[in-house]
Amino acid sequence: MAGIDARDWLDSVATAWRAERMAVRAKVALERSGRMLAERVALGIAVAGLRVVDEQSAPRDRVRVQVAVPDAIDLDNLRLSPGEPIRLWAEHPDEEGAIRGVLERREEQTLWLMLDRAVDELDREYALDPEAPEVTFDRGDAAIARARAALATSDLARLRDVAALVKPARPVAARTWEPLDEELDEIQRAAVDAALRSGDIALIHGPPGTGKTRTLVEVVRQRVARGERVLCAAPSNTAVDNLGVRLAAAGVRAVRLGHPARIAPGLAGLTIDAQVDADGATRLAREWRDRARAIRKTAAGKRGAEARELWAEARALDRDAAREIANAERAILERAEVVLATCIGCDHPLLGETVFACAIVDEATQAPDPLLLVPLARARVAVLAGDPHQLGPVVTGGAQVEATLASTIFERLLAAPADGTHVMLEQQHRMHAEIMTFPSRSMYDGRLVASPSVAQHRLDDLGVAADPLRPRPLWLVDTAGKDWIEQRTDFDPGSSLNNAPSFQFDPSTFNTGNAERITAEARRLLSRGLPPTEIAIIAAYSAQARRLRELLREERALGLEIGTVDGFQGREKEAVIVDLVRSNDRGEIGFLANTRRMNVALTRARRFLMVVADSATLGDHPYYAAFLAYVDEIDAHGSAWSDDAPPV
């Protein structure tokens, strides 16, 4: 793309973004109309049989509702995440009375929803379905338009041209600084230095376990110490909150913007609403609004001039209340050293025309270009952190749209010539050296080094009993020849709606033999004395995850986690079992060919990683052939034929 005009790039991005919006709308609508409710519930994309058990007021005239979910529905299978838009309905999802809102959180067998208004009837059953994220697309459109219209002399035009590869990224002159976090390793310090010298866009490439977020916290603290205001963003609320928790622990004065339902409870005190409450403005505004309501009641029984005067007084009180809250919000934002928001949240109306000295975007490799442009529009310089070898943007609209939106600004800049603006973190602080080696070779040119503190750590160090049949920190259970053949879910892609786009129906893959063996392996780990809270099972397919959750229901209640790859990026456990599921005589591996997803799965374990896979099915793919060669090299190639994984 080098050498093209930045506006040509933006035009191609805008075209892809419009196509993606249409695809997402169609997917959501067709899933609602093309599947029976029971199917949607079974697939975890809807919830039915909901009864309201609590209702509370929420900021900005919203309503927070707690709904009880029938015991027959396993909420671990729910594929809706906190913060995603939903609609609550009684008779039909497209009914006029359907209420829009946001899924807030799960609490045991209930869900908390943040709704735009109260439910009409409390004593009846409801269902919820996902809603298309229109605000996300609106703000992406606006960001593209801003970047296109930016004056040539503006900060945004400079950042836009660097992002489009029209101009090279350039550092500024070095300034002396002393680490506030003295435990940063040498390369982490080099990354901080590059970020502090950013003249436009600097990159921090953070492979798994290398302390990317810790490094970003140091960058923020250093810039704040210089007297700069910093905007911290990420595509997901989870990544924003993770950064916010660490900044709060470091004593940074921060404000978290965003829908209250999308913010982790641990950060509630940093939200603008909570800080306005603490400021006392809400109490006074509430008193004025209560008086306004009382005056309106009085006015309802009056006529003529007296009624007009009462209505005018009520309106004035409402205006005063709104102004009091707005003034408090502005004052809190002005005092904040750091503002935290998702990429789309960086377009929050409270920010007005605010431009920050620096925008720091974590997980930038998950942000499609329109969303990354939102925080870039508010910055003089930017620091992007991420890893192009882990999960990328989710694109629904097919191969042509994916060709544009799945390639991120971070990746393109990383591939361009650098002049001190790119640093890759190389010392990882999570994995045993044997677990680390294959990801390092396959994705990072063999550059990762295990910190001495983790290089040789094992489960035995935690008091876990040894397992002589699985003696290494990495162990493959090879199911070749067991005839554990994969199956597809029962939902027929053509049965619900004829001529539907291919993205509508995605019947998942499961493997009963694998599921039973992994259940036994998990129980064997538990029998060795490892707490269930330190074990995760990552299944390559959602249908397999559902089966494993059913088989390990009791263990899950004690804290064992089971999920797909998407739920585990950025996380770690002492022991991880990865189920690759696929087993067929055709060598078909489906989206296992997306090795970025597999890289995430193979890098979550600290002390013990087990992979259950059929080498005969996977062995023709270069990535998996290299993995099989590596486990042979370290003598970690076990067989499902050798034992049935009884408890030790």
PATORRO-533689 format. One record per residue (C-alpha): residue number from 1; residue in three letters; x, y, z negated. Coordinates in steps of 0.1 Angstrom, whole numbers, plus 5000, padded with zeros to 4 digits. Each point is the difference from the previous one (the first is absolute). Layout:
residues N
   i  aa    X    Y    Z
 NUM Ala    X    Y    Z
...
END
This chain:
residues 648
   i  aa    X    Y    Z
   1 Met 5000 5000 5000
   2 Ala 5031 5023 4998
   3 Gly 4998 5030 5022
   4 Ile 4963 5003 5003
   5 Asp 4981 5030 4989
   6 Ala 4986 4996 4964
   7 Arg 4965 5009 5012
   8 Asp 5001 4971 5025
   9 Trp 5007 4977 4970
  10 Leu 4972 5016 4980
  11 Asp 4976 4996 5029
  12 Ser 5007 4962 5002
  13 Val 4996 4998 4962
  14 Ala 4967 5018 5002
  15 Thr 4987 4977 5027
  16 Ala 5009 4969 4980
  17 Trp 4986 5015 4968
  18 Arg 4966 5006 5017
  19 Ala 5000 4964 5013
  20 Glu 5009 4987 4965
  21 Arg 4971 5020 4984
  22 Met 4976 4984 5025
  23 Ala 5013 4965 4994
  24 Val 4998 5004 4962
  25 Arg 4964 5013 5003
  26 Ala 4991 4972 5022
  27 Lys 5016 4974 4978
  28 Val 4982 5012 4969
  29 Ala 4966 5003 5017
  30 Leu 5003 4966 5018
  31 Glu 5010 4982 4968
  32 Arg 4969 5014 4983
  33 Ser 4976 4992 5029
  34 Gly 5018 4970 5015
  35 Arg 5003 4979 4968
  36 Met 4974 4989 4975
  37 Leu 5005 5015 4966
  38 Ala 5008 4965 4986
  39 Glu 5029 4997 5025
  40 Arg 5013 5035 4991
  41 Val 4999 4991 4964
  42 Ala 5018 4967 5005
  43 Leu 5027 5018 5020
  44 Gly 5005 5026 4973
  45 Ile 4990 5030 5021
  46 Ala 4967 5006 4982
  47 Val 4984 4995 4965
  48 Ala 4964 4991 4994
  49 Gly 4977 4995 4970
  50 Leu 5013 5031 4982
  51 Arg 4981 5015 4970
  52 Val 5008 5034 4984
  53 Val 5010 4996 4964
  54 Asp 5015 5035 4994
  55 Glu 4998 5034 5015
  56 Gln 5022 5030 4991
  57 Ser 5005 5035 5014
  58 Ala 5032 5006 5019
  59 Pro 5019 5031 5013
  60 Arg 4984 5021 5028
  61 Asp 4965 4988 4995
  62 Arg 5009 4964 5008
  63 Val 4986 4970 4980
  64 Arg 5021 4971 4987
  65 Val 4980 4968 5000
  66 Gln 5010 4966 4985
  67 Val 4984 4970 5017
  68 Ala 4999 4964 4988
  69 Val 5011 4974 5026
  70 Pro 4984 4965 5000
  71 Asp 5023 4974 4984
  72 Ala 4999 4980 5033
  73 Ile 5020 5027 5017
  74 Asp 5038 4999 4994
  75 Leu 5011 5036 5000
  76 Asp 5036 4989 5006
  77 Asn 4989 4992 5036
  78 Leu 4987 5035 5006
  79 Arg 5019 5015 5029
  80 Leu 4989 5036 4991
  81 Ser 5026 5019 4981
  82 Pro 4996 5028 4974
  83 Gly 4996 5033 5017
  84 Glu 4984 4986 5032
  85 Pro 4967 5016 5012
  86 Ile 4969 4979 4995
  87 Arg 4962 5003 5004
  88 Leu 4976 4987 4974
  89 Trp 4966 4988 5013
  90 Ala 4968 4982 4989
  91 Glu 4982 4987 5031
  92 His 5024 5006 5029
  93 Pro 5035 5015 5003
  94 Asp 4988 5025 5026
  95 Glu 4969 5011 4980
  96 Glu 4995 5037 4996
  97 Gly 5003 4997 4962
  98 Ala 5035 4983 5001
  99 Ile 5024 5018 4977
 100 Arg 5036 5008 5011
 101 Gly 5028 4997 4975
 102 Val 5033 4985 4991
 103 Leu 5010 4967 4983
 104 Glu 5016 5011 4968
 105 Arg 5012 4969 4981
 106 Arg 4992 4966 4988
 107 Glu 4993 4993 4963
 108 Glu 4996 4963 4993
 109 Gln 4968 4989 5020
 110 Thr 4989 5036 5007
 111 Leu 5010 5027 5025
 112 Trp 5001 5037 4993
 113 Leu 4989 5021 5030
 114 Met 5003 5038 5004
 115 Leu 4968 5010 5020
 116 Asp 4991 5033 5017
 117 Arg 4966 4999 4981
 118 Ala 4981 4979 4975
 119 Val 4982 4968 5010
 120 Asp 4963 5003 5006
 121 Glu 4989 4971 4978
 122 Leu 5020 4985 4972
 123 Asp 4980 4968 4996
 124 Arg 5006 4983 5034
 125 Glu 5028 4981 5018
 126 Tyr 5024 5017 5024
 127 Ala 5027 4990 5024
 128 Leu 5031 5018 5012
 129 Asp 5019 5000 5033
 130 Pro 5031 5019 5012
 131 Glu 4996 5034 5018
 132 Ala 5022 5013 5027
 133 Pro 5027 5025 4986
 134 Glu 4988 5030 5020
 135 Val 5019 5025 4978
 136 Thr 5033 4982 5008
 137 Phe 4994 5004 5037
 138 Asp 4988 5036 4997
 139 Arg 5031 5011 4981
 140 Gly 5023 4981 5024
 141 Asp 4983 5019 5029
 142 Ala 5006 5033 4982
 143 Ala 5036 4992 4993
 144 Ile 5007 4992 5037
 145 Ala 4983 5033 5010
 146 Arg 5021 5020 4974
 147 Ala 5032 4984 5012
 148 Arg 4991 5007 5036
 149 Ala 4992 5037 4993
 150 Ala 5030 5007 4978
 151 Leu 5020 5031 5009
 152 Ala 5035 4992 5013
 153 Thr 5016 5018 4971
 154 Ser 4980 4982 4973
 155 Asp 5012 4972 4977
 156 Leu 4973 4978 5013
 157 Ala 5012 5004 5036
 158 Arg 5035 4991 4989
 159 Leu 4989 4969 4982
 160 Arg 4977 4991 5029
 161 Asp 5028 5002 5025
 162 Val 5023 4979 4978
 163 Ala 4971 4974 4995
 164 Ala 4995 4999 5038
 165 Leu 5038 4995 5006
 166 Val 5001 5033 5020
 167 Lys 5026 5013 4975
 168 Pro 5024 4981 4978
 169 Ala 4997 4999 4963
 170 Arg 5027 5022 4983
 171 Pro 5012 5002 4964
 172 Val 5008 5032 4983
 173 Ala 5032 5008 4980
 174 Ala 5007 4979 4969
 175 Arg 4992 5014 4966
 176 Thr 5014 4986 4968
 177 Trp 4976 4981 4977
 178 Glu 5003 4977 4970
 179 Pro 4979 4968 4997
 180 Leu 4971 5003 4975
 181 Asp 4996 4962 5002
 182 Glu 5036 4988 4992
 183 Glu 4991 4964 5009
 184 Leu 4996 5007 5037
 185 Asp 5025 4979 5021
 186 Glu 5024 5015 5024
 187 Ile 4978 4996 5031
 188 Gln 4970 5013 4982
 189 Arg 5020 5031 4992
 190 Ala 5010 5003 5036
 191 Ala 4963 4998 5010
 192 Val 4991 5027 4975
 193 Asp 5028 5022 5014
 194 Ala 4987 4996 5035
 195 Ala 4965 5008 4989
 196 Leu 5012 5032 4982
 197 Arg 5018 5010 5031
 198 Ser 4970 4995 5023
 199 Gly 4998 5028 5025
 200 Asp 4969 4986 5016
 201 Ile 4993 4963 4996
 202 Ala 5022 4975 4980
 203 Leu 4994 4963 4997
 204 Ile 5004 4976 4971
 205 His 4998 4964 5013
 206 Gly 4991 4979 4970
 207 Pro 5001 4962 5005
 208 Pro 4982 4979 4973
 209 Gly 5012 5004 4965
 210 Thr 5026 5028 5008
 211 Gly 4984 5026 4977
 212 Lys 4985 5023 5026
 213 Thr 4974 5015 4977
 214 Arg 5026 5005 4973
 215 Thr 5021 5019 5025
 216 Leu 4971 5021 5011
 217 Val 4993 5010 4963
 218 Glu 5036 5013 4998
 219 Val 4995 5020 5032
 220 Val 4969 5016 4986
 221 Arg 5016 5008 4966
 222 Gln 5030 5015 5017
 223 Arg 4979 5022 5022
 224 Val 4978 5011 4971
 225 Ala 5032 5008 4980
 226 Arg 5009 5024 5029
 227 Gly 4967 5018 4995
 228 Glu 4983 4984 5031
 229 Arg 4964 4988 5002
 230 Val 4996 4965 5014
 231 Leu 4972 4982 5017
 232 Cys 5001 4963 4995
 233 Ala 4978 4978 5022
 234 Ala 4995 4965 5013
 235 Pro 4975 4982 5023
 236 Ser 4985 4981 4971
 237 Asn 4987 5010 4966
 238 Thr 5020 4972 4983
 239 Ala 5033 5014 5013
 240 Val 4991 5035 4990
 241 Asp 4990 4989 4965
 242 Asn 5032 4979 4996
 243 Leu 5020 5031 5008
 244 Gly 4978 5021 4977
 245 Val 5004 4977 4970
 246 Arg 5038 5001 5004
 247 Leu 5001 5038 5003
 248 Ala 4977 5004 4970
 249 Ala 5024 4978 4980
 250 Ala 5028 5023 5011
 251 Gly 4982 5030 4986
 252 Val 4992 5017 5034
 253 Arg 4970 5023 4999
 254 Ala 4978 4985 5027
 255 Val 4964 5002 5012
 256 Arg 4983 4970 5018
 257 Leu 4975 5010 5027
 258 Gly 4974 4977 5014
 259 His 4967 4983 4995
 260 Pro 4998 4989 4963
 261 Ala 4990 4965 5011
 262 Arg 5032 4996 5019
 263 Ile 5024 5009 4972
 264 Ala 5014 4974 4976
 265 Pro 4986 5003 4964
 266 Gly 5035 5004 4987
 267 Leu 5003 5033 5019
 268 Ala 4966 5014 4991
 269 Gly 5016 5026 4978
 270 Leu 5019 5014 5030
 271 Thr 4969 5005 5022
 272 Ile 4989 5036 5007
 273 Asp 4966 4992 4984
 274 Ala 5016 4987 4968
 275 Gln 5023 5031 4998
 276 Val 4971 5023 5006
 277 Asp 4981 4982 4972
 278 Ala 5030 5005 4977
 279 Asp 5001 5036 5010
 280 Gly 4965 5006 4986
 281 Ala 4986 5013 5032
 282 Thr 4977 4971 5005
 283 Arg 4984 5005 4966
 284 Leu 4992 5036 5007
 285 Ala 4988 4993 5035
 286 Arg 4977 4972 4987
 287 Glu 4985 5024 4975
 288 Trp 4992 5025 5028
 289 Arg 4985 4973 5022
 290 Asp 4979 4987 4971
 291 Arg 4987 5036 4995
 292 Ala 4993 5003 5037
 293 Arg 4979 4968 5000
 294 Ala 4981 5012 4970
 295 Ile 4993 5034 5017
 296 Arg 4988 4982 5032
 297 Lys 4975 4980 4979
 298 Thr 4987 5033 4985
 299 Ala 4999 5016 5035
 300 Ala 4978 4971 5013
 301 Gly 4971 5013 4979
 302 Lys 5004 5036 5010
 303 Arg 4991 5021 5030
 304 Gly 5009 5032 5017
 305 Ala 5029 5022 4989
 306 Glu 5005 4982 4967
 307 Ala 5006 4967 5018
 308 Arg 5024 5016 5025
 309 Glu 5020 5014 4972
 310 Leu 5003 4967 4982
 311 Trp 5010 4982 5032
 312 Ala 5027 5027 5007
 313 Glu 5013 4995 4964
 314 Ala 5002 4962 5005
 315 Arg 5019 5004 5033
 316 Ala 5024 5024 4984
 317 Leu 5008 4976 4972
 318 Asp 5006 4972 5025
 319 Arg 5024 5023 5019
 320 Asp 5018 5009 4968
 321 Ala 5004 4963 4991
 322 Ala 5014 4991 5034
 323 Arg 5024 5030 4999
 324 Glu 5012 4991 4965
 325 Ile 5008 4964 5011
 326 Ala 5017 5013 5033
 327 Asn 5021 5024 4980
 328 Ala 5011 4973 4976
 329 Glu 5008 4977 5029
 330 Arg 5021 5026 5018
 331 Ala 5019 5008 4967
 332 Ile 5008 4964 4994
 333 Leu 5012 4994 5035
 334 Glu 5022 5031 4999
 335 Arg 5016 4988 4967
 336 Ala 5007 4965 5014
 337 Glu 5036 4992 5010
 338 Val 4988 4970 5020
 339 Val 4967 4993 5018
 340 Leu 4991 4963 5006
 341 Ala 4976 4989 5027
 342 Thr 4995 4974 5027
 343 Cys 5009 5011 5035
 344 Ile 4964 5009 5008
 345 Gly 4997 5016 4965
 346 Cys 5026 5025 5010
 347 Asp 4973 5017 5019
 348 His 4981 5007 4968
 349 Pro 4981 5033 5001
 350 Leu 5015 5011 4967
 351 Leu 5034 5003 5017
 352 Gly 4988 5026 5024
 353 Glu 5031 5012 5020
 354 Thr 5025 4988 4975
 355 Val 5034 4990 5014
 356 Phe 5025 4981 4978
 357 Ala 5037 5001 5000
 358 Cys 5001 4963 5007
 359 Ala 4976 4972 5008
 360 Ile 5010 4965 4988
 361 Val 4980 4971 5016
 362 Asp 5004 4965 4986
 363 Glu 4991 4969 5021
 364 Ala 5002 5023 5031
 365 Thr 5003 4968 5022
 366 Gln 4963 4993 4992
 367 Ala 4988 5034 5011
 368 Pro 4989 5004 5036
 369 Asp 5012 5033 5015
 370 Pro 4967 5020 4996
 371 Leu 5001 4993 4962
 372 Leu 5037 5008 4996
 373 Leu 4994 5033 5017
 374 Val 4977 5011 4972
 375 Pro 5027 5003 4973
 376 Leu 5026 5012 5026
 377 Ala 4978 5030 5007
 378 Arg 5005 5011 4964
 379 Ala 5037 4998 4998
 380 Arg 5032 5019 5009
 381 Val 5020 4967 4999
 382 Ala 4990 4964 4995
 383 Val 5014 4968 4986
 384 Leu 4984 4968 5014
 385 Ala 5005 4967 4982
 386 Gly 4990 4965 5011
 387 Asp 5011 4968 5017
 388 Pro 4990 4992 5036
 389 His 5006 4963 4992
 390 Gln 4970 4999 4976
 391 Leu 4963 5006 5006
 392 Gly 4992 5026 5026
 393 Pro 4969 5020 5008
 394 Val 4967 4981 5004
 395 Val 4988 5004 5035
 396 Thr 4966 4987 5011
 397 Gly 4996 5013 5036
 398 Gly 5020 4974 5019
 399 Ala 5034 4997 5016
 400 Gln 4999 5033 5019
 401 Val 4991 5020 4969
 402 Glu 5025 4980 4979
 403 Ala 5028 5009 5025
 404 Thr 4996 5036 4989
 405 Leu 4988 5000 4964
 406 Ala 5020 4970 4987
 407 Ser 5032 5017 5009
 408 Thr 5007 5026 4972
 409 Ile 5020 5032 4999
 410 Phe 5023 4983 4974
 411 Glu 5008 4971 5023
 412 Arg 5007 5022 5030
 413 Leu 5022 5023 4980
 414 Leu 5019 4971 4985
 415 Ala 5008 4987 5035
 416 Ala 5013 5034 5011
 417 Pro 5036 5012 4995
 418 Ala 5004 5013 4965
 419 Asp 5023 5027 4986
 420 Gly 4999 4993 4962
 421 Thr 4962 5000 4999
 422 His 4994 4962 4997
 423 Val 5011 4979 4970
 424 Met 4991 4963 4995
 425 Leu 5000 4988 4964
 426 Glu 5020 4968 4998
 427 Gln 5002 4988 4964
 428 Gln 4968 4982 4990
 429 His 4990 4996 4964
 430 Arg 4973 4973 5002
 431 Met 5009 4967 5016
 432 His 5025 4972 4993
 433 Ala 5027 5000 5026
 434 Glu 4987 4968 5017
 435 Ile 4965 5015 5003
 436 Met 5014 5032 5015
 437 Thr 5024 4985 5025
 438 Phe 4976 4990 5028
 439 Pro 4980 5033 5000
 440 Ser 5033 5018 5000
 441 Arg 5013 4981 5030
 442 Ser 4967 5000 5020
 443 Met 4990 5036 4994
 444 Tyr 5029 5021 4987
 445 Asp 5031 4988 5019
 446 Gly 5012 4982 4968
 447 Arg 5006 5034 4982
 448 Leu 4980 4993 4968
 449 Val 5020 4993 4969
 450 Ala 4985 4986 4968
 451 Ser 5007 5021 4969
 452 Pro 5021 4980 4975
 453 Ser 4971 5003 4976
 454 Val 4978 4979 5022
 455 Ala 5023 4980 5023
 456 Gln 5000 4968 4980
 457 His 4969 5004 4978
 458 Arg 4977 4970 4998
 459 Leu 4969 4988 4983
 460 Asp 5021 4981 4975
 461 Asp 5012 5033 4986
 462 Leu 4964 5006 4989
 463 Gly 4998 4968 4981
 464 Val 4982 4982 5028
 465 Ala 5007 4962 5001
 466 Ala 5023 4989 5029
 467 Asp 4985 4981 5030
 468 Pro 5025 4975 5014
 469 Leu 4979 4994 5031
 470 Arg 4999 5037 5009
 471 Pro 5035 5010 4988
 472 Arg 5006 5032 5020
 473 Pro 4985 5035 4997
 474 Leu 4987 4996 5036
 475 Trp 4982 4968 5008
 476 Leu 4982 4988 5032
 477 Val 4972 4974 4997
 478 Asp 4999 4987 5036
 479 Thr 4966 4985 5008
 480 Ala 5011 4987 5035
 481 Gly 4984 4966 5006
 482 Lys 4975 5002 4972
 483 Asp 4971 5005 5024
 484 Trp 4988 5030 4980
 485 Ile 4984 5016 5031
 486 Glu 4988 5035 4999
 487 Gln 4963 5008 5004
 488 Arg 4980 5031 5009
 489 Thr 4972 5016 4979
 490 Asp 4965 4989 5008
 491 Phe 4989 5034 5014
 492 Asp 4995 4996 5038
 493 Pro 5015 5030 5018
 494 Gly 4971 4999 5026
 495 Ser 4971 4991 4978
 496 Ser 4991 5033 4985
 497 Leu 5003 5024 5028
 498 Asn 5006 4994 5037
 499 Asn 5026 5020 5019
 500 Ala 5015 5015 4968
 501 Pro 5035 5015 5002
 502 Ser 5027 4975 4989
 503 Phe 5009 5020 4969
 504 Gln 4965 4995 4985
 505 Phe 5004 4963 4992
 506 Asp 5032 4987 4985
 507 Pro 4992 4966 4986
 508 Ser 5029 4992 4977
 509 Thr 5022 4969 4997
 510 Phe 5003 4977 4970
 511 Asn 5018 4968 4992
 512 Thr 4985 4977 4974
 513 Gly 5031 4979 4996
 514 Asn 5022 5030 4994
 515 Ala 4975 5014 4975
 516 Glu 5000 4969 4979
 517 Arg 5037 4997 5000
 518 Ile 5005 5037 4991
 519 Thr 4975 4996 4972
 520 Ala 5022 4971 4987
 521 Glu 5032 5021 5004
 522 Ala 4985 5029 4981
 523 Arg 4989 4977 4971
 524 Arg 5035 4985 5000
 525 Leu 5015 5035 4996
 526 Leu 4976 5007 4972
 527 Ser 5009 4967 4983
 528 Arg 5036 5011 4999
 529 Gly 4991 5029 4978
 530 Leu 4997 5029 5024
 531 Pro 4971 5024 4991
 532 Pro 4972 5001 5026
 533 Thr 5004 5038 5002
 534 Glu 5035 4995 5015
 535 Ile 4988 4978 5029
 536 Ala 4985 5012 5033
 537 Ile 4988 4979 5029
 538 Ile 5001 5017 5034
 539 Ala 4979 4984 5027
 540 Ala 5005 5009 5036
 541 Tyr 4962 4999 5007
 542 Ser 4970 5014 4980
 543 Ala 4981 4967 5003
 544 Gln 5028 4981 4984
 545 Ala 5002 5026 4972
 546 Arg 4963 4994 4993
 547 Arg 5005 4962 4997
 548 Leu 5030 5004 4977
 549 Arg 4981 5024 4978
 550 Glu 4973 4974 4996
 551 Leu 5024 4972 4992
 552 Leu 5019 5021 4975
 553 Arg 4971 5018 4984
 554 Glu 5011 4992 4964
 555 Glu 5036 5010 5006
 556 Arg 4988 5033 5017
 557 Ala 4980 5008 4969
 558 Leu 5033 4999 4981
 559 Gly 5018 5024 5024
 560 Leu 5013 4980 5030
 561 Glu 4995 5021 5031
 562 Ile 4990 4987 5035
 563 Gly 4998 5022 5030
 564 Thr 5011 5008 5036
 565 Val 5031 5019 5009
 566 Asp 4983 5034 5001
 567 Gly 4993 5000 4963
 568 Phe 5036 4993 4990
 569 Gln 5022 5026 5018
 570 Gly 5019 5020 4975
 571 Arg 4994 4974 4973
 572 Glu 5020 4972 4985
 573 Lys 4996 4969 4978
 574 Glu 5025 4976 4983
 575 Ala 4987 4971 5021
 576 Val 4982 5001 5033
 577 Ile 4986 4972 5021
 578 Val 4995 5009 5037
 579 Asp 4975 4979 5020
 580 Leu 5005 5002 5038
 581 Val 4968 4980 5006
 582 Arg 5006 4992 5037
 583 Ser 5003 4963 5010
 584 Asn 4991 4988 5035
 585 Asp 5015 4980 5028
 586 Arg 5001 5029 5024
 587 Gly 5026 5022 4982
 588 Glu 4974 5028 4997
 589 Ile 5008 5024 4972
 590 Gly 4976 5029 5006
 591 Phe 5009 5032 4981
 592 Leu 5028 4982 4981
 593 Ala 5019 5013 5031
 594 Asn 4998 5034 4983
 595 Thr 5033 4996 4981
 596 Arg 4996 5033 4982
 597 Arg 4971 4984 4980
 598 Met 5021 4970 4992
 599 Asn 5029 5022 4989
 600 Val 4977 5015 4974
 601 Ala 4989 4965 4988
 602 Leu 5036 4987 4997
 603 Thr 5012 5030 4980
 604 Arg 4975 5002 4971
 605 Ala 5017 4973 4977
 606 Arg 5026 5009 4975
 607 Arg 5013 4966 4987
 608 Phe 4981 4972 5019
 609 Leu 4985 4999 5035
 610 Met 4983 4970 5014
 611 Val 4988 4998 5036
 612 Val 4975 4973 5011
 613 Ala 5001 4996 5038
 614 Asp 4999 4975 5029
 615 Ser 5035 5002 5016
 616 Ala 4987 4981 5031
 617 Thr 4974 5028 5007
 618 Leu 5023 5029 4992
 619 Gly 5033 4988 5012
 620 Asp 4998 5013 5036
 621 His 4998 5036 4989
 622 Pro 5034 5016 4997
 623 Tyr 4993 5017 4966
 624 Tyr 4987 4968 4984
 625 Ala 5027 4979 5016
 626 Ala 5026 5023 4984
 627 Phe 4982 4996 4967
 628 Leu 5000 4962 5002
 629 Ala 5037 5001 5008
 630 Tyr 5006 5022 4970
 631 Val 4982 4977 4976
 632 Asp 5020 4971 5014
 633 Glu 5032 5020 4995
 634 Ile 4993 5004 4963
 635 Asp 4986 4965 4996
 636 Ala 4965 5013 4991
 637 His 4980 4980 5025
 638 Gly 4975 4979 4981
 639 Ser 4972 4978 5013
 640 Ala 4964 4996 4991
 641 Trp 5006 4963 5003
 642 Ser 5024 4999 4970
 643 Asp 4975 5005 4972
 644 Asp 4965 5012 4992
 645 Ala 5012 5029 4978
 646 Pro 4988 4985 4966
 647 Pro 5005 5021 4969
 648 Val 5035 4997 4985
END
